[in-house]
Amino acid sequence: MHEFFAAIFFTVLLLRVRLDWGNSVLISPVSATAFVAFLILLLPPLLDPQIYVSNQVYIGLSVIMFVCIYVPDSFKKPFRVVKNSNNRFVKYFFFLMFFTHFIIALSSGVSILIEFGVVGAFFRNRLDDYLVGNTLSGGGLSTISLLTQFVFYYVLGCLFDNVRTRKIAFVIFLTYIFMIAIYANTRLSLVIPVIAFAAYYFYKNRKGVKSITLFVMTLAIILPAYLVIANNLRHGIDTAGISSGSKSYEKIVKDQLNYNKYVNELDAYMSREVDSLEYGTGWFWASFGNFIPRFVWADKPVTSFSNRLTVAITQSDISLRNPVRTYTIIGTGYSQLHYFGVVIEVFLYLFIFTKLYYSFLSSRDGVGAFIAFYLAVISMIYFRGETPFVQLTLIYFTYVFHESLSKGKENN
């Protein structure tokens, strides 16, 4: 049965990709979400039949498959922006956020280079540094970097769209990628800007299916090796064994990409614990609770679903030996309202990301395209965890400002 379902899902994914590539679109939130869902939930059981796939996973993937086949018009219709005001203050504020994000990235990379050297910067134990420096200690700079990231991409898109600042934008972009390669704690941090820029380039230059296919084939060869090596580097593991081919890609997929084990772990926890169903309170904490800073609410509980459930399920604090588990948006929805929660979470996730994506893509100028594809890439990243309500809200306000600015230019 699993093979049959996986074959149908993969066929639908290919049809979605073919439609997108025909429109010079390398990646969209729908195709990105479907791809990562196949990679971490369907592919591992194909390689190892002993991996159990739960009913909630099949339900969540069915919702994704439906949206792949038919993207409702309401998903494609841009957000309506009516208000038109003086945007001078917002312009300066956005530039300040852009500058702040870039300086944080620059200082983080340079400080590591000074401490460890060029070679040591890549071979240090990144996960340990992350847990001690960020997750376990608050990570103020990390929070500021995260909240300014979207504006950084937006302003960078503005610089790319302007012929006079395009070279400057490219230098900033390359510097930013190099710094991420040095300090990033997650393997996919480097993938985000690279794919976003590639998608922007293909769309801007209206490249066809052949060009996109060639790029994807090259990426398919490089990316698996990068993900494995980067994962070992962040744990401080010697990579010599990988270069000699001692670890097969099949084992890597089963060991590192199988997220069914986390969903099943969550399912087992909910089955044995009384009143484990959250009845939507997890959505409340993730959306409204996250907006309340801790200096206002000193006793605010941990609002992150992944962090809360990792501690609850393992009965241990987060540490190097007990890293944060991510249960995918399917697990998040299931913990709220069982199977109905899965449908709501997955559908809402695709709706918000796709609506914002088309809103930016349909902008009057080419600025929106860059952040649109950035949105598509992060939709692939956040699928593994939970819907990032705070980040999406900030991106929405970025869109409001962009449209208001565009209308102001037209009126002038």
Helices and strands as residue ranges (DSSP letters): H 2-22, H 29-37, I 38-42, H 43-47, H 55-69, H 73-76, H 88-123, H 126-130, I 131-135, H 140-161, G 163-165, H 166-183, G 187-189, H 191-204, H 209-235, H 240-243, H 249-256, H 260-272, H 281-287, G 289-291, H 305-314, H 328-361, H 367-382, H 389-411
